Structures are given as C-alpha cells and as structure tokens.
Amino acid sequence: MLELTKKENGLGYEQYYITTEEGTFEISFQGNLDLYWRYIYKGSILNCEDTHKFTISKENYFLYQLFEELYENIYNNTPFGDDQTYMSLNYPLVTNGIIDWHSDDFNYDKASRLMIEKNGDDFGVTFQKSEEDLTDGMFMTYAVRFRNSGSRYTYYNIPFMNMYNNLKNYDFDFHQIHMEEYLAKQKKLTR
C-alpha cells in the first residue's frame, strides 16, 4: 500500500501525507516559508525508535517519479534540474549514494535527519530523531526543516521545494493508474 493524501494547513498551503505499510510521513510548507518533512509517530516520542524507515515503490508511479527526480538532482549536483552543477560548500549531502539532510533547525551533530537512498526499484526514506539538549533549547523531534533562506546546504533546498510544488499536479480525485503501478502491484502479489 502506498497512498498520497492532502489537506490544507489553515495558512493556505497544502500538507501532503504519504502512507506506506511502515506508517505515515508528512511534507508541508509552513508560515515561516520553509518546508518540513516529518514522520508521524504514535505515542510518546521518548518510546519511539531512533530511526524509522519507509519504502517508496512504483505502487504510486507519480510519487516514485518525484522521488527519482529529487534523488537524481541532488546526487548529480544539479539542484536546479539543469546541466549546471553546484557543490554544497558547507556540509556533505551525499555519502555512499545516500542523501543525508541534517535539519536546518538545530546544531548539525544533534539535528534530526532525513536520509534517502535508491534501492533498485525502490527508494528508502529514513527519519532519524534529533537529540534532546535543553541547554540549547533543542527538543526531540523527527521533523526536518529545509530553510529557503540560510540553509546549510545552499541551493539544495530547491529540489525539495520543486518536489513539494510538483505534488500539486497529482490528481487526488481521479488517479490514472500507470503501467508501472500495475506491474509493481502484480510483482507484490506474486511474492
């Protein structure tokens, strides 16, 4: 099961919810004009695992293609989606084929993280919760912030914003199934 839903956040921006067999995560644009991704957990965050992983498959090919474009633009150092390459000067963003974004909210070493890796025909999306440090005003969270002004990963927030904006093109009322979705569902049934 891979489901995409949306609702308005009260500020005129859409919030998108991606639900897989592993749970749900949210992609939202907030009133501070920054983008957030967060794992929606149940219960107390103190009792939740430190990391939580999701699988994005071709079961929803529209969403899969957005992840593929996001991954390729960052992996190939083309945050604007063209042939012009840029390097993030401050912190490493891709290590061993894994995009590893430390939230722009907190100190790099203690921040919550979002990791995206390509695994054959799927994408693994992993959220790691932040460390709590009350002396710095840090609290435990899975939320990852992508600053549109002042990000430690200059320019690399753009592929994430492009993905958010492209989610608006999804037809929530009538989703036309893609052949890749049909094949992915058939493959899953034969396992």
C-alpha positions in Angstrom: 0.0 0.0 0.0 1.3 3.4 -1.0 -1.1 6.3 -0.6 -0.9 10.0 -1.1 -3.4 12.4 0.5 -3.5 16.1 1.1 -5.2 18.7 3.3 -4.8 22.5 3.7 -2.9 23.6 6.8 -5.0 26.7 7.6 -2.4 29.1 6.1 -3.3 28.4 2.5 -0.6 25.8 1.9 -1.1 22.1 1.3 0.1 19.3 3.6 0.8 16.0 1.9 0.7 12.7 3.7 2.5 9.7 2.3 1.3 6.4 3.9 3.1 3.1 3.4 3.0 -0.2 5.2 5.6 1.3 7.6 3.4 4.3 8.6 2.9 7.9 7.5 5.1 10.9 7.0 4.1 14.5 6.1 5.5 17.1 3.7 4.4 20.6 4.5 5.1 24.2 3.8 4.7 26.4 6.8 4.1 30.1 7.6 7.8 30.7 8.1 8.2 30.0 4.4 10.2 26.8 5.0 9.5 23.3 4.0 9.2 20.4 6.6 9.2 16.7 6.3 8.2 14.7 9.5 7.5 11.2 10.5 4.1 11.0 12.2 4.6 8.6 15.2 2.1 7.3 17.7 2.6 7.6 21.4 5.4 9.3 23.2 8.5 10.2 21.2 10.6 9.0 24.2 9.4 5.5 23.4 9.8 5.6 19.6 12.8 4.1 17.9 15.6 6.5 16.9 15.1 5.9 13.2 12.1 5.0 11.2 12.3 3.8 7.6 9.7 4.0 4.7 9.8 2.4 1.3 8.6 4.4 -1.7 7.9 1.9 -4.6 6.4 2.2 -8.0 2.9 1.4 -6.5 2.3 5.1 -6.9 4.3 5.9 -10.0 3.7 9.7 -9.9 5.2 9.8 -6.4 8.0 7.5 -7.3 9.0 9.7 -10.3 9.1 12.8 -7.9 11.4 10.9 -5.6 13.5 9.8 -8.6 13.8 13.4 -9.8 14.7 14.7 -6.3 17.3 12.0 -5.8 18.9 12.5 -9.3 19.1 16.3 -9.0 20.9 16.1 -5.6 23.0 13.0 -6.4 24.2 14.7 -9.7 24.8 18.1 -8.0 22.2 19.7 -10.3 19.8 21.3 -7.8 18.2 23.5 -10.5 17.4 20.4 -12.6 19.6 21.6 -15.5 23.1 20.7 -16.6 24.7 23.3 -14.4 26.4 21.6 -11.4 26.8 23.2 -7.9 28.6 21.9 -4.9 27.3 22.3 -1.3 30.2 24.1 0.3 29.3 23.8 3.9 28.4 20.1 4.7 28.4 16.8 2.8 25.0 15.9 1.5 25.5 12.6 -0.3 27.6 9.8 1.1 27.8 6.4 -0.4 24.8 7.1 -2.6 22.7 8.2 0.4 21.3 11.7 0.7 21.7 12.7 4.3 20.0 16.0 5.2 20.5 17.3 8.7 17.6 19.6 9.7 18.3 23.3 9.4 16.6 23.8 12.7 19.3 22.6 15.0 23.0 22.0 15.5 24.3 19.8 12.7 25.5 17.0 15.0 22.3 16.8 17.1 19.7 17.6 14.4 17.0 15.3 13.2 17.9 13.8 9.8 16.3 12.7 6.6 18.1 10.0 4.5 17.0 9.0 1.1 18.7 6.1 -0.8 17.9 4.3 -4.0 17.5 0.6 -3.6 16.9 -0.9 -7.1 13.3 -0.1 -7.9 12.5 1.5 -4.6 13.6 4.5 -2.5 14.3 4.1 1.2 13.3 7.2 3.2 14.6 7.2 6.8 13.9 9.7 9.5 16.2 9.9 12.5 15.0 11.9 15.5 17.1 14.7 17.0 19.0 14.5 20.2 17.5 16.5 23.1 19.6 19.3 24.5 17.6 21.6 26.7 20.6 23.9 27.3 20.5 24.7 23.6 16.7 24.8 23.5 16.6 21.6 21.4 13.8 19.1 21.8 13.3 15.6 20.4 11.6 15.6 17.0 11.6 13.7 13.7 10.8 16.9 11.8 13.4 18.0 9.3 13.5 21.6 8.2 14.6 22.8 4.7 15.3 26.5 5.0 14.6 28.5 1.9 16.9 31.3 3.2 20.1 30.4 5.1 20.2 26.7 4.6 23.5 25.0 5.4 23.0 23.2 2.1 22.8 26.3 -0.2 20.7 25.7 -3.3 19.9 22.0 -2.4 16.7 23.0 -0.7 15.4 23.8 -4.3 14.9 20.1 -5.4 12.8 19.6 -2.2 10.7 22.7 -2.9 10.3 21.6 -6.6 9.0 18.2 -5.3 6.6 19.9 -3.0 5.3 22.2 -5.8 5.0 19.2 -8.2 2.9 17.3 -5.7 0.2 19.9 -6.6 -0.1 18.2 -10.0 -1.3 14.9 -8.6 -5.0 14.3 -9.3 -6.4 13.3 -5.9 -9.9 12.9 -7.3 -9.1 10.6 -10.2 -5.7 8.9 -10.2 -5.0 7.4 -13.6 -3.0 4.2 -12.9 0.3 3.9 -14.7 1.5 0.7 -16.2 4.5 0.7 -13.8 2.0 0.8 -10.9 0.1 -2.2 -12.3 3.4 -4.2 -12.7 4.6 -3.2 -9.2 1.3 -4.5 -7.7 1.4 -7.7 -9.7 5.0 -8.3 -8.6 4.0 -7.7 -4.9 1.1 -10.2 -5.3 3.4 -12.9 -6.6 5.9 -12.7 -3.7 
